[in-house]
């Protein structure tokens, strides 16, 4: 199969969660094969890899390096430079608190404190059950709605600290708790 | 379009060739704009911002090392705004640097200290704000990284990725969490060839050779140990620089005397085993050629490649594991001499190998790794115990209070101290090939290598890939199968060049019989353990000193060395004999490149 625009393909719900590790590496390889001949496409490749694997574990980074023929230290350098790449497993849901100027002065900081307390994690971390990842964003361009919280792609406006538990409840775990994911091993 | 541009720097007019940077143009005027990360030919990225200047019409200050001079530019290098910015940049850098200078090996040899003097920074304006925790990576046999000293200038990253094309280290994370590090593991487990070019360009003490000075000092004062030292060909043309002498000073005699005064029980010359290497490797080449040419055996691994440079050997093991059979199985001179000392020499003295400590002085950090390879124990114990770099020996000479330049000339000890000029040129890129040809040509034809002064035209140099063809004519009876055969030879140094050459060899684009590669640019004279700075000008001066040493020797060919004859007669039999193979040859392993 020859994929079309690799970024599009990767972005279209690939149902990657349902794929086995081996299938994920196969899928990644299809796209890396296209980019191999195009210097300067490391960021695209990492984006694709993160879409498929959910995050960028070390064996995936090593695999991207191997397939592109790029030194591993450069791959990890790029992956650790950009905040949109995550080397840690990410939660099923991402809660982002805006701490841009407008949100900050209208109470964003208090919202963050409540989330840190309730989830028991710091910004940038993921809860142990793999449900939530908590992040800080610096302005989402909706200052009139400050303070703003994003839950996945949904925007919550004029959030009060007392409303935080309601937001979390919308992204609460389903009845059957899922097991912690097994560590990824590189499939060469 | 004119080939030159005219600009004004600090009210002075200057005309420079197009493509010149403002930094270089200022030098034309005798103006030294301070720099830190800038390293010509290696790292020109404007990272540290110490060289900023003010350009009329531009709101922001610009890094002069990457600013191309253009017509009509009006540049200020000493305005109050420039001076303030420069000092602030520098002081911020200092605030993240662990300033335990007294305990630092680079004390008084530190580009950061030098710059502080130049800028007149004498107090610490910013309180110590050491963002990232200090991390000491001691996992490598060859090199140590100290993140607490690192100022993130990125010279090491450039030399590793661009010049050597290895890419072991990169900048990880960002902002105040940034560090220069391998991908997942310490240097010892990373894809690192130990060449030490990173340590050679580091302006501070953030990457340096693993210390072997202390164990050597302890061995010397231990009366139960017979401590023997060997010095590589490249040391005699570089050690003087560590004692304030100019680059290119040839100080073989002072070097020997210094080592004797330090208390070594015997001072041997790695040159001696370089001559031995030529016999082993030269005969190996002829054996491979015979199988290919006379017997038509297509399975024989050609081109044969030299194996003296442990950085190059590990590079091949990582990146071209399919070509490791092409490496000569002959050990490097360091390892040959280690084995010979702990077998032949030990027997002559009635000592056990474990009573002897072999120390080598090498221009190389990878030699520390080579000595630690599990294969290198043919005497029954580790063949070479400690390896000190040229820089480390420089420190030892100073600690011993020796007035090095004025020491009387000493002589290496017998029976492992005399050598031919062919051994000296092992230090230079192209030298091993030339030394091999001096012997092989004479063995095959009975006549001397037909080049003026025994130097093959355009073979020894510090740059690029050189190709030479030598045709064997009027050969002796034993080598009739070589009559009229043209041996195609290639020589290069620096692993970026080696990669280009190997890509052509492995794709079949280029066919050779014999290839010499040295891992560091210019060969061992530019090794990662050599005194700083090693610029191209310094490389050429050391190069010339090595050639002078060769030309001044009464014997110029390895097979003429009477002490080599003696070890074959007394101990080894003949080149490539069973015993020689057991003691003087090795094997290689395939390694992963990621």
Interface residues (C-beta under 8 A of the other chain):
Chain A: X58 X61 X62 X65 X66 X70 X71 X72 X73 X74 X75 X76 X77 X80 X81
Chain B: X161 X166 X167 X168 X169 X170 X171 X172 X173 X174 X181 X182 X183 X184 X190 X191 X593 X594
